[in-house]
Amino acid sequence: MQDYMLTNLSLLPHDGLIVIKDIIHKKNHINLMKNLLKAFQDALQHFENSMLDQFDAQVGETLCQIRAYKIYLLKTRHYPTLTLQLNELKNTIIKVNQRLELQLHEYEAFLRLHKSQRPRHLHTPITLTDFFSKIGCLITIPEDALYIFIAHFLCHYNIVDEERIPVSINYNKISKQLLLSKSYSKKLGHYYQKSLSKLSCSFMYQLLDELPGETDLKHILPQLHRSADEGRMVMPCYSVTKIILLHMINNEAKIILLVNMKSNRDHHKIAISLKGKKNTQDFELMPLHESNIMEPAIVLYGECSTDKVLCSEIFQSTLCTIGLKQIILSNNAAHSQYCGKMLKEFEHNPFQTLLKETSQQQLSLADTKSLYNLSNELVQMKKLAKTLGCTIDNHKLFLLKHIFCDTLCKYFEYNVSAKLSVPHQSVKETLISENY
C-alpha cells in the first residue's frame, strides 16, 4: 500500500501558508496542536490494542465499507511494517508534546506581562508552517497513520442510533473537550470528514489496481468519483462494494455476518464467521477457535425479518447456497448509490445517468460499452435484491445496515458457524420460497 509523508499541520483545518501574528492566535494554535497530538496518541494506542471498533468513523455518506476494509488491511496485511512507523511516531509525538507544553507555559507567562514588556518577535507575522518549524514542533506523519487518527477522531466524537450505527458528529463534545468554539468545532469536523473521504477514495483506486480484470470499472470509476455535499469525495456504493468484496476474497479476509433475526414471535441475534476463498470466488464458513479468535474481521451487520419462525440453521444453509457475495452485492445495488442533494440525479443508476448527460462524441466506444455493461449489471442485481429479500421494503433474507472492523472474539457468544453440507443448487429456490 502506497504511503505518503505529510506533517502534523494536516491535523489543522488551515493552509500552512496562512500568516499568524497575534500572540493569542499563536498560543491557541499551540494548545490545539497539543490536544490533537494527545488524541493522536490515543488513536495509535487503541489501534495497537486492536480496539478496532473505535475507528468506525462518521463521515456523512454511505461508504462505511471502505473505512472498515482500510482499517482491516492496516491491521493485517500491512501491520508489521506499519508497526515500526507507528512506534517511531508515538515516541516523536511524546517529545513534541513536551515542547508544546513548554511553549504554552512560556506564552502564558508573556501574556501576563504588559504589552510593552513582551518580546517583539511575538508579534512578528509568520506562516503557520514556519511557526511550528521554528519552535521545533513540525513533524512528518505517514498517510496511513493520519487515516488511523482521523477515523478514530470521527468515531470518538460520533453520535450513534439505537443500533450503535454512527449518524452524526457531536460538535458540542468537540467544543468542550478541545476548548474550541462551536463554529470552529464544526470546521474541524467537516475538514476531517473531507480528508477521510479523499483518502478513502484514493484507497479504492489502489484496491482496483490490484484486482485482475474489472476493465469496465477501471475505465469508468474516475468519471464517477464525485464531490458530494460539503465537499466530501464519493464513489458509487455498488462499485465500491464489488471492489472490496473481490479484494477480500482474493485476500482471504475474515468476516462476521451479524444478524438481528426478527419475527412476530422471536427476536435474537446470530453471528456467522466466514473467510474469503479464492477458488470459489466467494466466502466460506469458518469455525472460530483459539488460534483465530483475536484476529480482526469485517463485521457486516444487518437484519432478517419475516413472519415465519426463524431458524439459524436454515438461514446459514441459504447463505451457503446463494453465497454471501451475491447477498451483499444485491443489498448495495438496491441501496442509494450516492446520498445528498448534489448528486441526487446519480442516486439510482449513476452509469445510466452518465450515459444520458454525456454526449456520444465525448465518450469513447470503450467507455460507452463499459457504462452499458455496468448499468445492466446494476439493474440485474437490483432485481435479485427484490427476489431474495434484501431490500428495505422486504428483508426476509438480509438487509445490510452497517459495516465496520472489529475482532472476532467479540462475536463468539452469538456464533453459530458450523460445518454444514452446502445444499445442492436445485434446492436453492425451495429454501428461499419456503423459509424466507
N, C-alpha and C positions, 0 to 999 in steps of 0.2 A: 504494500500500500504506500503510495507516494505521500511524503510528509514534508511540508514546507515550514520554514522557521519564521516566526513572527516575533513580536515583542509584547511586553506586558501593557503597552499602550493600546493593544487590541481589546483590552478589558474596558476601556473608556469609550463612551459614545461621541468621540471628538476626533477630528483630524489632528495628526501630530504636529501640523504646521500652524495651528491656531496660536495666537500670541496671548500670553497672560502677563499682567504687570501689577495687579493689585495683590498686596500681601495676604489678604484674606482668601482670595481665589487660589493662591499658591498653597496656602495651608489646607484649604478644602480639598484640593487635588491630592495632596499628600495623605490626608486622612482617608479619602475614598479609596485610593490605591492600596493603602494598608489594609482596609477592611475587605477589599476584593481579593487581595492575595491571601488573607486569612481564610476566606471562603474557598479559594483555590486549594489550599492545604486540606481542608475538609473533604473536598471533592476527590482529591488524589487518595486520601486515606480510605474513603468509602469504596473507591474503585479497587484499591489494593485488597481490602477486606471482603471483596465480592458482594457488597451490598448493592447489587445491580438494579434493584427496583428503585433506587434513589436517583436514577438517571432517566426517568420517564418524564421527559420534558413536555411542557405545554407550549405549543408554538402557534396554534390558531389555524391549522389546516388539517388534512386527513391523512398525513403520511407518517404516522407513528411507526410503521413497519421499517422505514429507513433508519430511524434513530435506534430502534431495537436491534437491528442487524449490525449496525455500525458498532454499537457497544459490545455485541456478542463477538464480532471478529476481533475487536481490540483486546478482548479478554481471552481469546482462544488462539487464533492463528498468529496474531502479531504480538502476543504478550511477552515472550522472552526478550525481544529487542526493546519493546516499549518500556518494560520494567526498568531497564538501565537508565533510559531517558527520564522517566518519572522520578526515580530515586535522586538523580542528579538535580532535577528541577526542584524537588522538595527541599533539598539542602540549600539551594540558591535562594528560594523564597524565604526561608527562615532568616538567612543573612540579610536579605534586602529589607524584610520587615523590621529587623532590628535597627537598620539605618533609618528607615522611615519613622520609626518611633522616636529616635534621637532628633531627627529633623523636626518632627511635630512639637516636641518639647521646646526646641530652640525657637521655633516660630511663635509659640505661645508666650515665651519669655519676651520676645521682641514686641509682641502686641501689648504687653503690659507697660512698655516704655512709651514715653511721649514721642510723637511722630518725629520731632526734631532730633531725637536721640537714636533713632533706628538707622542701621547701616543703609547707605544709599542704594546698594545693589539689590535690596529687597524690592525696590520699585522699578528696577530696570526691566523693560519689556523683553520677553524671551519666549521662544516657541515651547510648546508642551514637550516635544522630543528633547530639545536642548536642556530644558529644566530638569527632567528626570535623569538625563545623562550626566549633567553637572553635579547632581547630588549622589551619583553612583547607584542609581536605582532603576536603570534601564536594562532589562534582561531579555534574552531570546526565549521563546516558548514554541515547542513543536506544535504543529497544527492539530495533531491528534490529542494532545494534552488540552488545547483550547476547546476542542469538541467536548471532551470529558467535563471540563469546567462549566461550559455554558449549559450542557444538558443537565448537570447537577443543579446549577443555579435555578434554571427554569422549573425543575422538579421541586426544589426546596420551597419555592415561592408560589407553587400552583394551588389552585382550588379544585377539589375533586367532587364528583357527584356521589350518589349513594352506592354506586358500584366501584368506587375508587378510580374512576376514569377522569383524567385531567380535563377541565373545561375552561379555565381562565387563570389569570395571574392575580395574586393578592398584592396589589400595589401598596396598600396600607402597611402590610408586613414588611415590604422592602423599605418603605419610608421610615418605619420605626427602627428596624434592625441596622440599617446603614446610615441613619441620621440624614436622610435626604428629603427634599420637598416632594410632594406627591407628583408634581409635574415632571420633576427630574427622574423620579422612580419609574414613571411611565416611559419616559425617554429611554432609560436604561433597559427596561424590559422589552420594549419594541426593538431596540438595537440588537439585543441578544437573540430575539426571535428571527430577525432578518439574517443575522450572522449564521445562526444554526441552519436555517433553511438553505442558505447559499452553500455552506459546507456539505449539507446532506445531498444536494443535487450534484455536486462535484463527485461525491462518493458513488452515486448511481452510474455515472459515466465510467468510473473505474471498474465497477462490477460488470457493466455491459461489455467492456473491452475484454474481460476475462472469459466471457461466455463464447463457446463456439456457435457459429451460425447467427441467428437472430438478425439477419440482414435488414429486414424491414424496420425493426426498431432502431437499428444503428443509423439508418437513413433519416428517420422521421423524428426521433426523440428531441434533437436540438431545436426543431421548429415548434415543439410543444412544451418547451422549457420556458415558462412564462412568469411574469411578475404579477402577483395577486394583490389582494387588499393589503394596504400598509407596507407594500414593497417586499413582501415575502416571496421567495422564488419557489415555484411549484412545478410538478410534473403530473401526468395523468395517473390516477390511482391504480387502474388495472395494469398499465405497463410497468409501473414501479413494482407492483406485487409480483408480476410474472418474472421480472429480472431477479428479484430477491429469492423467490422460490426455486428457480432454476439454479441459482448460485448456491443456495442452501443444500440442494440435493447433491450437486457435484462436490460440495464441501463436507457432506455427511453431517450436517448440522443437526443438533438435537432440538426437539420441540416438545412443549407441553400444550396439549389441547385441553383447555379448562372450560368445562361446560356446565352452565346452570340448566338442570333438567327440570322443566316445569310442566305440570299438568293440572287438571282440576282437583286431583286427589293427592298430588305429591309434589314436593319441591326439594331437590337435593343437588349436590354438586359432585361432579366426577372429573378426574384428570386422566388423560391418556398420554403416555410418553411415546414418542416416535423419533426416528432419525432418518436423514436422507439416505437414499440407496441409488447409486449411480446406474446399475444395470437395469433397473425398472423405471428410472427417471421419475420416482415418486418417493413417498415416505413409508417406512415400515414400522411396526410396533417394536418397542424397545423396553424390555423389563428394567426396572430400577433395582440396583443393588449397591453394596457398599463401595464398589470401585468407581461408580459414576455419580453417586448421589450429590456430591458437592460441585458438580460441573455446571457451567452456565447453560441456559436454554432459552429459546424464543417461546414466550407464552402467547398463545392465541386464545383469547378469552371471548366467550360468546354464550349464546342461549339456544336451547332446543325447547320448543313449546308446542304441545299437542294435547288433544282431548283424551288420548289413549294412555293407558298405563305405560310408564317409561321403564325400559329395561336396558341397563348399561351394556349387557352382552349383545343385544340386538343392535344397539347404536354402534358398538365397536365393529360388529360384523359388517354393517352398512358402510361404515367408514373405510374398512379394508376393501370392500367391493368397489366402491366408487373411486376411492383414492383421495387422500387429503388435498393433493394439489388441485384437483378439479373442484372440490368443495370450496376452497379458499379463493381460487380464481373466479368462480361463479359469484361468490359473495361480493368481491370487489369489482366485478363487472356490473352488478346491479347497483352498486354504491355510486354516489355522485363522483364524477371523475375530477372535478375541481369544486371548490366551495368559494363563497363570497360573491360580491356584486360584480367585480371587474371581469371575471371570466364566466359569467352566468351562461353565455351562449355556448360555452365549451363543456357544460356540465354533464350532458348525457352521452354524446359521442363526439369527442374532440377531433377524431380523424375525419369524420364526415363534415364537420364544421370547417375544418381546414381546407378540405376539398372545395367547399362551396365559396369560401371567402377568397381563395387564391385562384387567379385566372390560370387557365391551362398553359398559357405562354410562360408563366413564372415557375411552373412545376416541371421537372424533368420527367421523362417517361418512367424512370425507375421509382421516383418519389410518388407519382400518381398510382402506380401499381402497388407500392408499399402501403399507401393510405387506404386503398380499396381492400387489401388483404387484412390490415389491422382493424378496419371498420367492420368487415364481415365477421372477423373473429370475435370482436366485442359483442356484436349483435347475437351471435350464436351462444356466447357464454351468458348473456342476459337471459336468453330463453331457458338455458339449462338451470339457472338460478331459480326461475319460477317453477320449473318441473321438479327440481329436487326439494324445494322448500328452503331456500337460502336468501329470502328477501325480507324486508322489514314488515311487509304485509302477511307473509306466510313463512314462518321459520320452524316448520315441523321437523326439519333436519338440523340446520345450524345457522344461526345469524352471528356473524363475526362482529364484535363490538370494539375490541381494542387489542393492540399488540405491544408487548414490552419485553424486556430482557430481565431474567431473574435466575436463581439457582434451582436445580431440580429438587433439592431436599425440601423446599417449602410446600411441595405438592404431593409428598409421599402419602399423606393421610387420605387424599382423595383418589389416589392412583388405582386404576382398575386394569391396567395393561396386562395382557396375558398372551401366551402363545395360542392364538385362535387359528383354526383352519379357515383359510380365506374362502368364502362362498364362491362357487363357480359363477361365471358371468351370466349363465342362464337364469339364476335366481335373483339377479340384480333388481329387475322390475318388481318381483314379488316382495322383496324386502322393503322397497320404497313404498309401494302401494298399500301393503298390508300393515306396516308398522309405522309409517310416517305419513 
